[in-house]
Amino acid sequence: MAGDDLVLTVRSLEHGDYPALRALMEKVYPDLDGAWPRKTIANLIDSFPDGQVAIEESGKLVAAALTVMVDYKRFSNPHTYDDLISKRLTMLHDDEGDALYGLDVFVHPDYRGYRLGRRLYEVRKELCRSLNLKAILAGGRIVNYHQYKDQLSPSQYIEKVDRKEIYDPILTFQLANDFQVKRLLRQYLPEDDKSQGYATLLEWNNILYEPAEDLLSLRKSQVRLGAVQWQMRLFHSVEEVLSQIEYFVDALSDYQSDFAVFPEFFNAPLMGLTDTSQPQEAIRFLAGFTEQFKHELSRMAVSYNINIITGSMPLLENGELFNIAYLCHRSGKVDEQRKIHITPHERRDWVIEGGHELRTFDTDAGRIGILICYDVEFPELGRILSDQGMDILFVPFWTDTKNAYLRVRNCAKARAIENECYVVITGSVGNLPVVDNLDVQYAQSAVFSPSDFAFPHDAVMAETTPNTEMILFSDVDLDRLRVIRSEGSVRNLKDRRRDLYSVHWHAKGPRP
């Protein structure tokens, strides 16, 4: 049989398949009394048709999988195969169950080089996700254990299979398909001499599972990000700046964006309304408008039904100056994040102090973090936020030269990859010679993703034209993050060697 001649069809098992199914089961399981009776298979097809899957090749049945729904709490604890069967040889399918239970997967010996078993497992996983079930459970025979029973306990055998020191055709396959051994089952199939009656209880967790009470909260998984690449221009009043802000908020809202993001110090042109020859006085003059901007941006968030990351603004508090970003929720709630790391320019010319707190924020469109410009160049901060479950990191920035911009861009991209999250960077463009420190700007705003098959090959979801005032949109899928963290090609969050290293927060303020 040549592989090029294969024509495979994956479909639901039908009543008329029973003769072929019986022949297949007797060929695969000659040591376990062969096939189930017709009425057992008929009951499975009638009670749970989606769980009974067949693969045929040019009309010939070559592989199949049998599955039922069960109560997770009951079958994630010790049980035997007989617990799944009634006295009338009927599989006990539970329509109200919250997990799948894999009864059997069998593949014709002539077709075992074509990964049909993996294909059937993928169908089960998709079924588990589509039904919003907690997990897939399965009792797995350890069919080569009889060869080692005099040297190894069942637990030692399982451990060696896990370390690939021993090959077991069933357990090795299940471990390769992201199943985890939950416990050892005794007397699972007493007549199974090859396994000596033992089996492994295997579990694949559906990381997209949402309990019923969480479903009522309508968790959003598809999120539209909107960012403003802001033109630095001469403004003559606060009202003029606010009008320009509202124009962009309105535009982003019209496109049903969940977030509007502005750059760091985007309202800095207002320093042109005072004497800019004294930088410390000019920045404190700008800080005098921050409360008004906070109030107006919060109003816009509610009015336009959009969450706004306000870029950043100077805040004067008890004689100290901070660089602060506000998160204005569309519910009316306002949170804040202060810049932690202060650049030499900010410290020297404006005497800005660094903040002492870092935290994530729950929004109606995911859990987010905010790092202002220079902060994204310190990987520890992204690590702390990812440990708090961050989905999206927003980075409002302000850079004058391309090399400064590329520091921010490259570090932000690294944060997306290493923390398996989305990262949005947004900056200002244009020239403003009449205001000291605003002579030139360089920016290309962008949205970055992890680097894996579910995302763009270069990990860039969207980006603007450099040095041009414009808005950027990007639709992101939060569920993809949950999948990649559990099943990605690499799993940066999962594979961190926490037994060797960790990041701790030692701040003057409350711990995050």
N, C-alpha and C positions, 0 to 999 in steps of 0.2 A: 504493500500500500504506500504510495508516494504522497508526501505531505502536500505537494502542490495540487493534488487532486481532491483534497478535503473540501467539503461544502457543509459547514456546520450551522445548525439552527438551534437556538436556545428558546424553549417554549414551556408552557405549563404541561404537566403530565395529564394525560386523559385516560378515561376508563378503558378505551380500546388498546392502550399500551400494555395492559397487564401481561399478556403472554410473553412479549419481548422483555418486559421488566423482570418477570419471574426467571426467565432464562439467564438474564444478566446477573441477578442476585445469586442464583445457584452457582454460577461460574466464579463469582467474586468471593462468596462465603460458603464454600463447601464444608468447612469445619464447624459452621454454626447453624446447621439444619436448613441451609438454603434460604428460600424466599418466604416472605410473609404471605398469608392466604389472600385471595382476591378481595374478600370482604374488608380486610384490614386496610389494604391500599385504597379501595373504593371509599371507605370512611374518611381517610385522609384527604382525598381529592374533594369529597363533598363538603367536609367541615372547614378546610383551609386550602383552597385551590392555589392561592398565591405562593404557598410554602412548598409545593410539590413541583419540582423543576426537572425538565428533561433536556438532554442534548442529543440531537440526532445528526447523523452524517449520511447525506444522500438517502434519507428516509429510514435509516437504520438507527435504533436506539442504542447509544454507546455510553451514556453516562446519565446519572440521575441523582437528585438529592431529595430527601424527605425531611420535613420540618414541621414542628407544632409550636403553638404559643403556650407558655407556662407562667406560673407565678414565680417571679424572681426569688423572693425570699424563701420559698419552699425548695426550689431546685438548685439554689446556690449553696445549699447545705447538703450533708451526706444523704445519698439516696442510691437506689439500684435501678437497673433498667426496667425491672418489673413494676416499679412505681409509676412508670409511664404507660402501663398497659392494663386494661380492664380484664376481668375474667373472660370476656368474650373476644379477646385478642383485638380490642379496639384501642388505638392510641388516644391518650387522654388530652385532647386539644382543649385549651381554655380560651374562649373568645375574649375574656376580660384580662388575660395575662399581660404582663408588662415586659416579657422577654421571649426571645425565640429559643427553641431547643433543637439542636441538630441531631436528628435520629440516625440518619445514614447518609453517606456519600459513597457512591460506587462508580467505578470507571472500568470499562472493558479493558482487559490486559493488553489488547492490541493497540489501544489508544492512550497508553499511559505516558507517552512522550510528548503529548500535546497540551499539557497543563490544563486539562479539562476540569480537574478538581479545583484548581485555583479559580477558574471561571465560575464554577458553582458557588464557591465561597464568596466571591464578589457579589453574585446575585443575592445571596443571603444578607450580606452587609447592607446592600442598597435597600432591601426589603425592611431590614431593621430600622434604618434611618427613615424611610418613608412612612412607616407606621409609628414613628416616635416611641420606639421601645428601648428599654434600658440597656440590654445586652443580648449577646448570643451565648448560650451555654451549650456544652456538649460533653458527653462522657466519652473519653478517648481510650480505646484499647492500647495496651503497650505490648504489641504482638511479638517482639523479639526478647521479651523479658525471660522466657523459659530457658534461653541460652545462657543466662547470667544468674539464675535464681540461687545457685550454690555459692556465688561469690559476692553478690550485691543484694541489698535490701531494695524494695521497690523505690523508695525515696532516693537512694544512691543511684539507681539506674536512671531515674528521671533527671537527676542532676547531671549525669554524664551525657545524656542525650542533649540536654540544654547547652552543654559546653561543646557539643559536636564531637565528643570522644567516642560515642556510640551512635549508630544510625538506627532509627526506628521508623519504618515507613509511614506510620500514622502520626506519631507524636512529632517527629521532625517536620513533617508537612504542616501540622497545625501551628507549631511555633513559628514557622516561616511565614505564616499568614496572620501574624500579629495576635494570636491567641496566647493567653497567659495561663499557666497552671495555677489553679486556685486551691486545690486540695487533692489528696489521694483518696480514691473511693475503693472500699473493700467489698468483696463479693458482689461487684457490679454485675458481672456475668459469670456466675459460678462455673458454667460449662466451658468457659473460654480457657482452655489449657495453655494456649500460647502466652496469654497474659497472666496465667495463674489466678484468674478471677479478679485481678486488680484493674483499675482504670484511673485515668486522670480526669478531674473535673476541670474543663478548660473554659475560659471566658474571654470574649471580645467585647470591650466596652464601647457603646455608642456615645462618643463624646458630644454629639449634637442633641442628645436626649434632653427634653425639657419636661420636668414634672408638670402635672396638670395645673398646680397653683401658679407656676411660672408662666404657663401659656396664657393665663388670664391677663398677665401684665403686657402681653403683646410685644415681646422682645424684638427689637428691630435687628435684622441681620444684613439687609441691603442698605448701605449708607452712601449718600451723595455728599462729597466734600467740595467746598467752594473756597477759593483763595483769591485775594486781591493783590496783584502786583502793582503797587501804589506809585504814582508819579509825584516826586517831590516838586512842589511849585510854590510860588509866593502867594500867601494868603493874607487878606487884610482884616480878617475877623474870625473869631471862633465859630460863628454861625456859618461862615463860608466853608470851613472845614467840615462841620457837621452835615451840611447840605451835600458835600461830596461823598461823605461816608454813607449817608442815607441813600444816595443814588446807587451805590454799589450793593448795599444791603437789599434794596428793592430788586435789583437785577438778579442777585443770587437767589432771592426768595421766589422770584417768578419762575426760576428753573427748579424749584422745589428742593433746593439744597438743604441739607441738615445742619451744615456748619458754614459760617463765614469767618475767614481768618485774615487779619490785617498784620502788617509788618511791625517790627520793633521800632519804637519812637517815630511812628508814621506821622504824628502831629507836630513833630519838631520844627517845621517851618514857622510855627507861631512864635518861635523865639525871635523871628525877624521883626516882631512888633516892639521889641525892646532893644537896648544896647547890647549887642552880642560880643563886644570887645572884652567883656568880663564873663567868661564861660560859666563860672559858678553862679553868678547872679541870673544869667539867662536861663539856665536849666531850672533854677528855683522859680523863676517867673513862669516857665512852662508848667511846673508842678502845680501852680495855682489853678490850672484848668482841669486837673485830673478828676476831681470829684464830679464836675459837670459832665465830662466825657463819659465817666462811668454811668451816671444816671441816664444820659441820653442813649447810650448804646444798649443799656438794659431795656429801656423803653422800646427801642427798635427791635430787639430780640423778641419781645412779646408781641409787638404790633405786626411784625413780618413773619412770625412763627419760624424762627431760625436761631440756632445757638451761635453765639458770636464769641470768638477769641479776639480780644480787643487789641491785638498786637501788644505793645507795651508802652508804658508812660511813666514819667518820674513821679514818685510819691514822697512827699515830705512828712515825716512822722517823728515827733519828739526831737526835732532838730537834726534828724538823720535822713538822708536821701536814699531811696531805693528805686530799683527798676522793676516795675510790676506789670504783670499781665492779668487781666480779668477774664473770667469765663462767665458770660452772661447767658444763662439758660433761657430758653423760650418760655419756661414756666414762671420766670421772674426772679428766680434764685440767682445770686451772684457769688462766685468763688474767686479766689485769687492765687497766683503763683508768683513769687518773687525770684528774680534772677539770683542764682547762687554764686556763680563765678563772675567776677567783675574784671573787665579788660583793663590793661594799663592806661588806656586813654580815658575810660570812664572814671577810674580812680584818680588819675592825675588832674584832668581838666574839670571834672564835675564833682569829685569827692563823693562818689556813690558807694554805698555799703552793700555787701552781699547778704542775701536772705538766709534764713536758718531752717526752713521747713520745705519738705518735698512730699507730694502726695498725688495719688490719682483721683479722678473725679468721675462719678457715675453720671452718665447722661442718658437721655432717651434714645441715643444712637451709639451706644457702646461706652466702655470705660476708657477714659483718655488721660494723657499726661501732657504737660506743657513744659518745655525747656526753652529758655530765651537765648537765642544766638550762641554765644560762647559756651553755654552750658552743654550743648550737644557734643562738644569736643571732649567731654569727660565721660567715658563709658560707664563709670560707676553709677551715674544718675539714671541712665537708661536701664541698667541692671536692676536697680532698686524699684523703679516703676514697673518693670516687667514682672518682678516678683509679686507685685500687687495686682497683677492681672490686666495690665494695660493692653488695649487693642489698637489705639491710634495715638501717635505722638505728634503734637503740633509744635513747630519751631519757627516762631516769628524772628526774623533776623534783619540786621542792617550792616551791610558791608560796602566799602568804598572801592575796592580793587578786585580784580578777578581772582588773584591768589587768595585773598581773604574769603571771597565767596566760595572758592573750591574747598577750603578747609571745612566750611560749614556743610557744603553739599556732600563731600566724601564721608565725613563723620556721620551725617544724618543717614546716609545710605547704609553705612556699617551698622548703625543702631537698628535699622529695619531688619537686616539680615540676622544679626546675632540675637535679637530679642523677638524675632518672628512676629512683627507688628507692622502696621502702616505708619509712615512718617510723612508729614506735610511740612514743607519749608516755604516761607513767603517773605519776600523782601521788597525794598523800594528801589526805584530807578530815577534817573534824571539828574540835573545839576541845579544847584541853588547857591551861587557865589556870594549872595548878600548875607548869608548866615554862616558864621564860622562853624567848621566841622561838617557842613552839609554841602561842601563844594561839589563833590562827585559821589555817585552811587553806582554799584554794579549788582545786578540780581537776575536770576533765572529761577522762578519759583517752580516747585515740582512736588509730586507725590511718589514715594518709594514704597516698595513691597519687599517681602522676603524673596529669596532667589530659589525658586523651585518650579516644578512643572505647572502648577496651578496659576502661575504669575508670569508677567512678561520676562523674556529671556535676560533682559538687562536690568530687571528689578525696577524699572521706571514705569509707573502707571500713567503719568501725564506730566507734561512740563510746558512752560510758557516760552514765548520768544524772548531771548535775552534783551534786557534794557528797553522794554516796551510796556507801557501801561496797558493792562488787560486783566481779565478774570480767567480763572482756571477751574475746570470741573473734573472730578474723577469719581466714578462709582466703585465702591469697594464692598467686598463680601466678608463679613466678620466670621461666618461659618468656615470659610476657607482657612482662616487662621487656626481655628480649633482643629480642623482636620490635619493641617500640616504639622501642628505641634505634637500630634499623636502618631501620624502615619507618613510624615514627609520623608524625602530622600535622606535628609539629615534632620536632627531634632535638637537644635541648639539649647532650648530650654530644658528638655528632658535629660540630655546627656551631660549637663554641667556636673563636674566632679565636686559636688558639695561636701564629699568626705575629705577633700583636699583644700578647698578654698571657699571663701564666701565674702560678701560685701556687707558691712555693718554701718548703720547710721549713728553718728555721734554728734548731735546738734545741740545748740543752746536751747532751742525751742522743743516742743513735743516731738517724740519719735514719729515717723510717718506710719 
